[in-house]
Amino acid sequence: MTTPADELRAAAAALRARAVKVERGLTAALSEGTRDLFGKAIPDRSAMHPGVGLALAAWLDVAAEYADKWPADHQTNSPFRLGALAVARAINGGEQR
């Protein structure tokens, strides 16, 4: 069973991998239909700068740590939990709940 923390970590890893490829100048495999996040090869199709992607990945990692430490029903004081999951699911191509 995939946990919220798993979803958050998968999205962070995907963002980080793409950002690192772009920062290194590797433009191969950037285009995956409408799921392009960074557009070094195709600037008009990028969703964000690689630095933004890395910052977003770090934020998702923090959200994953919170999700691991506290069950969802104890995270009422976590204003970013649902937002982080929505972002992660969009990145992962999963269902928005």
C-alpha positions as CSV (number, residue, x, y, z in Angstrom):
1,M,0.0,0.0,0.0
2,T,1.3,3.4,-0.9
3,T,1.4,5.9,1.9
4,P,1.1,9.6,1.7
5,A,4.8,9.8,2.6
6,D,5.6,7.5,-0.3
7,E,3.7,9.7,-2.7
8,L,5.5,12.8,-1.4
9,R,8.9,11.2,-1.7
10,A,8.2,9.9,-5.2
11,A,7.2,13.4,-6.4
12,A,10.3,15.0,-4.7
13,A,12.6,12.4,-6.4
14,A,11.0,13.1,-9.8
15,L,11.4,16.9,-9.4
16,R,14.9,16.5,-8.2
17,A,16.0,14.2,-11.0
18,R,14.6,16.5,-13.7
19,A,16.1,19.6,-12.2
20,V,19.5,18.0,-11.9
21,K,19.3,16.8,-15.6
22,V,18.5,20.4,-16.7
23,E,21.2,21.9,-14.5
24,R,23.8,19.6,-16.0
25,G,22.6,20.5,-19.5
26,L,21.2,17.1,-20.3
27,T,18.2,17.8,-22.4
28,A,17.4,14.3,-23.5
29,A,14.2,12.8,-22.1
30,L,12.8,16.1,-21.0
31,S,9.8,15.9,-23.2
32,E,7.1,13.5,-21.9
33,G,4.1,15.0,-23.5
34,T,2.3,17.5,-21.2
35,R,4.3,16.4,-18.2
36,D,7.3,18.5,-18.9
37,L,8.4,20.4,-15.8
38,F,11.6,22.0,-17.0
39,G,12.1,23.3,-20.5
40,K,15.8,23.8,-21.2
41,A,15.3,22.1,-24.6
42,I,11.8,23.5,-25.0
43,P,11.7,26.8,-23.0
44,D,8.1,27.5,-23.9
45,R,7.0,24.2,-22.3
46,S,8.7,24.5,-19.0
47,A,6.6,24.8,-15.8
48,M,9.4,26.2,-13.6
49,H,13.1,27.0,-13.3
50,P,15.2,24.1,-12.0
51,G,15.9,26.0,-8.8
52,V,12.2,26.2,-8.1
53,G,11.9,22.5,-8.7
54,L,14.7,21.8,-6.2
55,A,13.0,24.0,-3.6
56,L,9.7,22.3,-4.2
57,A,11.3,18.9,-3.8
58,A,12.8,20.0,-0.5
59,W,9.3,21.1,0.6
60,L,7.8,17.7,-0.4
61,D,10.6,15.9,1.6
62,V,9.6,17.9,4.7
63,A,6.0,17.0,4.2
64,A,6.9,13.4,3.8
65,E,8.8,13.5,7.1
66,Y,5.7,14.9,8.8
67,A,3.5,12.3,7.2
68,D,5.8,9.5,8.5
69,K,5.9,10.9,12.1
70,W,2.2,11.6,12.6
71,P,-0.9,9.8,11.3
72,A,-3.2,11.8,9.0
73,D,-5.8,12.2,11.8
74,H,-3.2,13.9,14.0
75,Q,-2.0,16.4,11.4
76,T,-4.8,18.9,11.8
77,N,-2.2,21.6,12.6
78,S,-0.3,20.9,9.4
79,P,-1.7,23.5,6.9
80,F,0.5,22.3,4.1
81,R,-0.3,18.5,4.3
82,L,-3.2,18.4,1.9
83,G,-1.6,21.0,-0.4
84,A,1.6,19.0,-0.5
85,L,-0.3,15.8,-1.3
86,A,-2.2,17.5,-4.1
87,V,1.1,18.8,-5.6
88,A,2.7,15.4,-5.2
89,R,-0.2,13.6,-6.9
90,A,-0.2,16.0,-9.8
91,I,3.5,15.5,-10.3
92,N,3.2,11.7,-10.0
93,G,0.2,11.7,-12.4
94,G,-2.1,10.2,-9.8
95,E,-5.6,10.9,-8.8
96,Q,-6.4,14.1,-7.1
97,R,-8.4,13.4,-3.9
